[in-house]
């Protein structure tokens, strides 16, 4: 499995740094990933989820193992850093 494309979009929500979409093997797209940054500067990636009646969240799409989760996180975090650098360099 290969992440063939990562798209990063801005967020208006102060709790979310950006939204991401990934394409897997040029044939399967997952929208709605949320990138959050802690006060210490650590990155966290949340998979698309749904709020349940009891207020808890359940991931709708998720990696089956930790190695796959890490691979997705690395690709999204790298794309986010490029996105931030390009956004900073754009003239107003």
trRosetta pair geometry for C-beta under 8 A, 3 or more apart (Angstrom, degrees):
i j d omega theta_ij theta_ji phi_ij phi_ji
1 24 6.0 -19 -168 -166 101 111
1 25 6.3 -83 -142 -44 61 110
1 68 7.1 19 74 -124 141 110
2 24 7.1 141 77 -159 43 60
2 25 5.8 102 51 -79 80 65
3 6 6.3 29 158 -55 121 97
3 22 5.4 -53 -143 -167 108 117
3 23 7.1 111 -165 72 60 52
3 24 6.2 -43 -102 -100 53 63
3 71 6.9 172 -13 142 118 98
3 72 6.4 138 -69 -110 139 62
3 75 4.5 -7 85 -116 155 178
4 23 5.1 -61 67 101 90 101
4 24 6.9 116 10 -148 90 13
4 25 6.2 130 -20 -83 123 8
4 26 4.7 -36 74 -54 169 71
5 22 7.0 156 87 -159 60 47
5 23 3.9 26 48 33 100 119
5 26 7.6 85 -8 -95 106 61
6 20 6.2 -19 -169 -164 92 113
6 21 7.4 158 -156 81 45 51
6 22 5.4 -12 -104 -106 72 76
6 23 7.7 -134 -62 20 37 75
6 75 5.3 177 -54 147 141 100
6 76 5.7 -167 -148 -97 137 56
6 78 7.9 106 55 72 159 86
6 79 3.9 -132 106 -47 132 163
7 20 6.7 151 80 -156 53 58
7 21 4.6 -2 55 54 105 97
7 22 7.8 -161 23 -74 69 33
7 79 7.7 -87 -74 168 6 146
8 18 5.1 5 -170 163 97 142
8 19 7.4 145 -159 79 50 48
8 20 5.4 -21 -101 -100 63 82
8 35 7.8 -14 -134 5 102 144
8 76 7.7 129 -84 -160 99 73
8 79 5.2 173 -36 133 118 104
8 80 5.4 154 -116 -95 147 59
8 82 7.9 153 17 71 143 87
8 83 4.0 -84 86 -62 145 156
9 18 6.3 150 73 -170 41 87
9 19 4.6 -20 64 64 99 98
9 20 7.4 -180 20 -81 75 33
9 21 7.7 40 -7 -6 110 96
10 18 6.2 -59 -113 -117 30 82
10 19 7.8 1 77 20 15 86
10 87 7.7 115 -78 -108 114 147
11 16 4.1 -116 177 99 167 102
11 17 6.5 102 30 105 128 15
11 18 5.5 -156 -13 -105 103 26
11 19 5.8 124 -73 -25 98 85
11 34 7.8 67 -88 -141 147 87
13 16 4.4 43 82 27 112 104
15 36 6.6 -19 156 -122 70 115
16 19 6.9 30 154 -61 132 73
16 34 5.1 -74 -133 -161 119 107
16 35 7.0 97 -171 65 77 52
16 36 5.9 -68 -117 -85 52 82
17 35 4.9 -65 64 106 104 94
17 36 6.0 150 -1 -120 94 27
17 37 4.9 65 -52 -8 138 104
17 80 7.1 53 118 -161 124 134
18 34 7.9 163 88 -155 43 48
18 35 4.7 2 59 50 83 120
18 80 5.7 174 44 -125 147 106
18 83 6.7 89 -120 100 162 153
19 32 6.9 -43 -160 -128 110 27
19 33 6.8 130 -169 73 60 56
19 34 6.1 -31 -109 -101 66 59
19 35 7.3 -162 -86 13 16 85
20 33 4.2 -37 67 74 94 113
20 34 7.7 -166 20 -71 83 14
20 35 6.0 72 -19 -31 115 109
20 45 7.6 -34 35 -139 139 108
20 76 4.9 37 -165 -140 173 114
20 79 7.1 110 -128 85 121 131
20 80 7.3 -68 -75 -66 123 99
21 29 6.2 9 175 -175 109 100
21 30 6.6 176 -156 88 64 50
21 31 4.6 -14 -109 -106 106 64
21 32 7.5 56 -91 0 77 42
21 33 6.9 170 -81 19 30 98
22 29 7.2 171 88 -149 43 55
22 30 5.2 -1 55 54 87 98
22 33 6.7 39 -11 -9 101 143
22 72 6.5 -60 -70 -144 171 98
22 75 7.0 84 -121 103 122 131
22 76 6.8 -71 -69 -74 116 101
23 26 6.3 40 148 -102 120 31
23 27 7.8 113 -178 23 93 25
23 28 7.0 142 -160 74 57 44
23 29 5.1 -24 -101 -96 74 77
24 27 7.1 -56 89 59 68 65
24 28 4.4 -24 58 68 102 101
24 29 7.6 -170 15 -77 74 29
24 30 7.2 44 -16 -7 108 104
25 28 6.5 35 51 19 93 95
30 33 6.8 62 122 -39 104 104
30 47 8.0 -40 166 -151 136 87
30 48 6.7 -147 180 -4 95 124
30 61 5.3 -157 -136 120 124 161
31 48 6.9 64 91 -74 53 138
32 48 3.6 64 96 -98 124 108
33 45 6.0 -5 179 -172 113 98
33 46 6.8 158 -164 79 61 52
33 47 6.2 -32 -112 -118 81 39
33 48 6.5 -69 -69 -43 49 75
33 76 6.5 -95 123 -120 148 151
34 45 7.3 152 79 -158 48 49
34 46 4.3 -12 60 58 100 106
35 43 6.5 -26 -165 -160 97 100
35 44 7.4 147 -158 78 49 50
35 45 5.7 -19 -102 -103 68 72
35 46 7.9 -162 -72 21 24 76
35 76 6.4 -167 -81 150 119 118
35 77 7.6 152 -134 -91 127 61
35 80 5.6 180 -177 -92 172 148
36 43 7.6 139 79 -159 45 51
36 44 4.7 -21 66 64 93 101
36 45 7.9 180 24 -82 71 26
36 46 6.7 38 -2 -11 111 111
37 41 6.4 -14 -178 -143 106 34
37 42 7.0 159 -157 76 59 38
37 43 5.8 -29 -101 -99 74 57
37 44 7.4 179 -85 19 26 78
38 41 6.7 -41 72 28 78 20
38 42 4.4 11 29 50 120 90
38 43 8.0 -119 5 -55 82 15
38 44 6.8 78 -39 -16 92 113
43 73 7.4 143 112 -172 116 103
43 77 5.1 112 111 -113 168 115
43 80 7.5 151 -129 64 139 153
45 72 7.0 -162 116 117 157 99
45 73 4.9 -161 13 -110 139 85
45 76 5.6 95 -108 79 140 148
45 77 7.4 -102 -52 -53 120 88
46 49 7.0 -60 162 -6 104 119
47 59 4.5 45 83 -145 121 118
47 60 7.4 -154 136 47 102 62
47 61 5.6 -141 178 83 116 70
47 62 4.8 151 75 -93 175 75
47 63 7.8 -154 -78 -5 139 73
48 59 7.0 98 78 -156 48 69
48 60 5.0 -46 107 47 96 109
48 61 5.3 39 49 31 105 101
49 57 4.4 50 144 175 143 106
49 58 5.8 162 -158 80 96 35
49 59 4.8 -59 -92 -97 95 43
49 60 5.9 174 -112 -10 32 81
50 57 7.0 154 74 -152 31 67
50 58 5.7 -22 58 60 82 88
50 60 5.7 78 -17 -59 100 108
51 55 6.9 -23 -171 -145 100 30
51 56 7.5 156 -152 85 59 29
51 57 5.7 -40 -96 -96 57 73
52 55 6.9 -36 74 35 77 20
52 56 5.0 -4 40 64 119 77
52 57 7.1 -169 -1 -92 86 20
52 58 5.8 70 -47 -12 111 109
59 62 4.3 63 129 -56 140 121
62 69 7.8 -4 -178 -90 79 105
63 66 7.6 116 110 -93 128 15
63 68 3.8 -178 -160 100 122 109
63 69 4.1 -161 52 -63 147 72
63 72 6.1 -152 -59 1 130 136
64 68 6.2 49 45 32 68 149
65 68 5.2 94 61 10 76 101
65 69 7.2 -137 102 -5 40 91
66 69 5.3 -54 -146 37 38 115
66 70 6.2 40 156 -21 70 103
67 70 5.8 -52 -149 35 29 111
67 71 6.5 32 151 -21 62 105
68 71 5.6 -51 -148 34 34 114
68 72 6.5 33 154 -17 66 104
69 72 5.9 -57 -151 37 31 109
69 73 6.2 30 153 -19 66 109
70 73 5.6 -55 -144 38 31 113
70 74 6.2 34 157 -23 66 105
71 74 5.9 -52 -148 32 28 111
71 75 6.6 24 155 -14 62 107
72 75 6.0 -60 -152 38 30 108
72 76 6.2 21 157 -13 67 112
73 76 5.9 -62 -142 43 28 106
73 77 5.8 26 162 -18 68 112
74 77 6.0 -55 -139 39 24 108
74 78 6.3 24 159 -18 61 109
75 78 6.0 -58 -149 37 26 110
75 79 6.4 23 155 -16 63 109
76 79 5.7 -57 -146 39 31 110
76 80 6.2 36 153 -24 65 105
77 80 5.6 -51 -147 32 31 115
77 81 6.7 35 153 -21 63 101
78 81 5.9 -51 -153 31 32 111
78 82 6.8 31 150 -15 63 104
79 82 5.7 -54 -153 37 36 112
79 83 6.2 41 148 -24 67 106
80 83 5.4 -52 -147 35 34 116
80 84 6.3 34 155 -20 66 103
81 84 5.8 -51 -147 35 31 110
81 85 6.4 29 154 -16 63 107
82 85 5.8 -58 -148 39 31 110
82 86 6.2 27 155 -16 67 108
83 86 6.0 -59 -147 39 27 107
83 87 6.2 27 155 -21 64 110
84 87 5.7 -56 -145 36 29 112
84 88 6.3 30 156 -20 64 107
85 88 5.9 -54 -147 34 29 111
85 89 6.4 21 157 -14 63 112
86 89 5.9 -63 -146 41 31 107
86 90 6.7 45 155 -40 64 97
87 90 6.0 -41 -153 9 32 115
